[in-house]
Amino acid sequence: MLTFGLRADLMGGIEKFVFTMAGHMKDECTFDYVFLETEASTHQDLIESLGGEVYLIPYYVTHPFKYVYTLYQLFAQLHGKIDVVYVNLFSMVHIFPIVLARLMGYKVMIHAHNNNIQHTSRIYHLIHQMGKRICAQFHCLRLTNSEESAVYMFGKKRGLESVLIYNAIEVSDFAFSAAKRKQVRNQLGISDKTYIVGFSGRLDLQKNPLFVIDVFEQFLLAHPDSFLLMAGDGPLRKRVKAYVKQKGLENFVMMLGQVGNMADLYQAMDIFLLPSLFEGLGIVLVEAQAAGLPCLTTQGKVPAFVSVTPLVYRDELSSTAIVWARHLSLISQKIHQPREAYQAMLQNSSFDIHKEAKRFAGIIKKYVQS
């Protein structure tokens, strides 16, 4: 299976999902990957360990003709060697691999991962709508991480025909451990008594990281012995760092950048904050619940079915940072079950990777044989 749509230089939600699936489906199928040659790959060892190969293509913006030619050559070279082209998308702007693959006789799976786009450009939105209409003309297997993503990416009719694939995780990896919590806090130099607010996500407009700082600033006023851990990188990193400094919060906020093992970091946290402007799903919320963390996220912008446990709370995007901070305070005072108790809820849900990988492999096999 030839996979498109992943970043070679980041481990975001889509990368986590695909690599986790590839690891649990390696006996049924092999995932190969197409990356832009401008991105330094951080996934090479992982991909090779799973038996996959990496193909590099030019950046379509700076070398459009070379991009088309290279992609055509790649499809011609691999004809008869791969069963399906698997394209992961956040918008319908970059649909050329879908069109070319279908024209060259490949079976194509399109996986929708978002229910909005953060570009404000009218041209970008226009291209997205055009891409949606063009792709509607091709017979493909349409997959989605939520109903909201399906309708946004494929339109209502095609969206309702799409197959829901849960962004499943290895639930046991996130099981709460008091010993691990103490170890991580010691490594970070944070006291056992300090209340830690956590955030994990790409530092871009969608994840609303500046608002995270605003909310924490207000929370800190009522809870002086608290701390904010931010995991993730992205185009707003410098701006977020400057915003932290502007507010005088340098001693209360730690920006960790790209984190190799988020499962460990969740152990150190006491609550998880994700005030996204929109989310196709929000896989970090699933992970946080598996670690037994109460979560506060956005009402109406994050799919409801991500709430696998009673740990997920929501606030309106229009509410002020003061309102969000008060809600954080209320949640922090609630009596929840021991953090270990929520593992079973996740394992019994469709977000358990063992069940979902088996189902996904069956869907692919049926499509290839059709």
Secondary structure, 3 states (H helix, E strand, C coil): CEEECCCCCCCCHHHHHHHHHHHHCCCCCCCEEEEECCCCCCCHHHHHHCCCCEEEECCCCCCHHHHHHHHHHHHHHHCCCCCEEEEEECCCCCCHHHHHHHHCCCEEEEEECCCCCCCCCHHHHHHHHHHHHHHCCCCCEEEECCHHHHHHHHCHHHHHHCEECCCCECHHHHCCCHHHHHHHHHHHCCCCCCEEEEEECCCCHHHCHHHHHHHHHHHHHHCCCEEEEEECCCCCHHHHHHHHHHCCCCCCEEEEECCCCHHHHHHHCCEEEECCCCCCCCHHHHHHHHCCCCEEEECCCCCHHHCCCCCEEEECCCCCHHHHHHHHHHHHHCCCCCHHHHHHHHHCCCCEHHHHHHHHHHHHHHHHHC
